[in-house]
Amino acid sequence: MTSAGRFAPSPSGELHVGNLRTAILAWLFAKSSSRNFLLRVEDLDRARSGAEAEQLRDLQAVGVNWDAAVVRQTERAALYDDAIARLTAEGRTYECFCTRREIQEAPSAPHAPQGAYPGTCLRLSHAEREIRRASRPASIRLRSDTAEWAVEDQLHGTFVGMVDDFVLRRNDGVTAYNLAVVVDDAAQGIDQVVRGDDLLPSTPRQAYLATLLGLPAPEYAHVPLVVNHDGARLAKRDGAVTLGDLAAVGIPAQRVRDLILESLGLPTGTLRDALSEFDPKKLPKTPWVWKNPRA
């Protein structure tokens, strides 16, 4: 299988400048390392009607293209079910009936990392599980045998993060992100993951899960976010930050692409033009502060 990088948006609405910058970076990383570039729509539970088409249109408008048909998570339930079944057969899962509030209010397990699941349902008896099933459907958690895991990141070096008994399938039947992303990346031959550095803390969980499933962990590069003038992650409440809103005030997609490339210290023009100068070692290490341009 040919190695590949990818961009994997959730179709919850239009992409903003921060999303588009990450997509451009993922494309540049993939192409500069002779990989294919794939697009996966992560539509398990946050799909808005028409959003996928808007996102694909906007990606193409800034020059991001992909080398195979778009893949959607809602078409891949059998792969997720198989992975959970394998883990269950190995005794690596258990049912959890906790609400978010119960988890927040529960005392932490001794020596557990801050924020880790406290193990409330880990040792329930068969009778206790039967009682709880009658009033609340169960989620499925991983029975982890480590508290932390190390990953290598191209921009951050060695990162050691928490691993707890995280959810594999929610109690509404939806596959959790941490499982789906691991299964999808392996199935698609993705061996390079470029995404925002806000997702770095969850990466050790995913790399650990990959080893349990006998899957190779990809190379990681977690890139700085785009932020507003207050330093908070850019969001649609920050004014004209989508291609549609920027076009309405006279800023075309090509200008947005050029602003993104300038923020990366790359030549403007097509992404192919920028590719000739792209070097991951020279990328900015700090977030890009977005200032709405004038037409």
BELUR-V456527 format. One record per backbone hydrogen bond with DSSP energy under -1.0 kcal/mol. NH is the residue of the N-H (numbers start at 0). CO is the residue of the C=O. E is the energy in kcal/mol with one decimal. If there is no record, write none. Layout:
NH&CO&E + NH&CO&E
This chain:
4&35&-2.7 + 6&37&-1.7 + 11&9&-2.6 + 16&240&-1.9 + 19&15&-2.4 + 20&16&-2.4 + 21&17&-2.0 + 22&18&-2.3 + 23&19&-2.5 + 24&20&-2.4 + 25&21&-2.7 + 26&22&-2.3 + 27&23&-2.5 + 28&24&-2.9 + 29&25&-2.2 + 30&26&-2.8 + 31&27&-2.4 + 33&30&-1.3 + 34&29&-2.9 + 35&2&-2.0 + 37&4&-2.2 + 39&6&-2.2 + 40&70&-3.3 + 41&8&-2.6 + 42&40&-1.5 + 47&10&-2.9 + 50&47&-2.4 + 53&49&-1.7 + 54&50&-2.6 + 55&51&-2.6 + 56&52&-2.2 + 57&53&-2.3 + 58&54&-2.5 + 59&55&-2.0 + 60&56&-1.8 + 61&57&-1.3 + 62&59&-1.2 + 63&58&-2.5 + 66&36&-3.0 + 70&38&-1.8 + 72&40&-2.2 + 74&71&-1.6 + 75&72&-2.3 + 79&75&-1.4 + 80&76&-2.7 + 81&77&-2.0 + 82&78&-1.9 + 83&79&-2.4 + 84&80&-2.4 + 85&81&-2.3 + 86&82&-2.2 + 87&83&-2.6 + 88&84&-2.4 + 89&85&-1.1 + 90&87&-1.9 + 91&86&-2.8 + 93&140&-1.8 + 95&138&-2.4 + 102&98&-2.0 + 103&99&-2.5 + 104&100&-2.2 + 105&101&-1.2 + 111&108&-2.1 + 115&112&-2.1 + 121&118&-1.1 + 123&120&-1.1 + 128&124&-2.3 + 129&125&-2.1 + 130&126&-2.0 + 131&127&-2.1 + 132&128&-2.4 + 133&129&-1.1 + 134&131&-1.2 + 135&131&-1.9 + 138&95&-2.9 + 139&168&-2.8 + 140&93&-2.9 + 141&165&-2.7 + 142&91&-3.9 + 143&141&-1.2 + 148&160&-2.1 + 150&158&-2.6 + 152&156&-2.4 + 153&219&-3.2 + 156&152&-2.2 + 158&150&-3.0 + 160&148&-2.4 + 162&146&-2.2 + 165&163&-2.0 + 167&139&-3.7 + 168&139&-1.5 + 169&173&-2.8 + 172&169&-1.8 + 175&167&-2.4 + 179&175&-2.4 + 180&176&-2.8 + 182&178&-2.3 + 183&179&-2.9 + 184&180&-2.2 + 185&181&-1.8 + 186&182&-2.4 + 187&183&-2.0 + 188&185&-1.1 + 189&184&-2.7 + 190&3&-1.6 + 191&3&-1.1 + 192&218&-3.4 + 194&220&-1.6 + 196&222&-2.5 + 198&195&-1.9 + 202&199&-1.4 + 205&201&-1.4 + 206&202&-2.7 + 207&203&-2.4 + 208&204&-2.4 + 209&205&-2.2 + 210&206&-1.6 + 211&207&-1.7 + 212&208&-1.8 + 213&210&-1.1 + 214&209&-3.3 + 218&190&-2.8 + 220&192&-2.2 + 222&194&-2.5 + 226&287&-2.6 + 227&231&-2.7 + 230&227&-2.1 + 233&225&-2.8 + 237&234&-2.2 + 240&238&-1.2 + 245&241&-2.7 + 246&242&-2.6 + 247&243&-1.6 + 249&246&-1.7 + 250&245&-2.9 + 255&251&-1.7 + 256&252&-2.6 + 257&253&-2.0 + 258&254&-2.4 + 259&255&-2.2 + 260&256&-2.5 + 261&257&-2.7 + 262&258&-1.9 + 264&261&-1.6 + 265&260&-2.6 + 273&269&-1.8 + 274&270&-2.1 + 276&273&-1.5 + 281&278&-2.2 + 282&279&-1.3 + 287&224&-2.0 + 289&226&-2.9
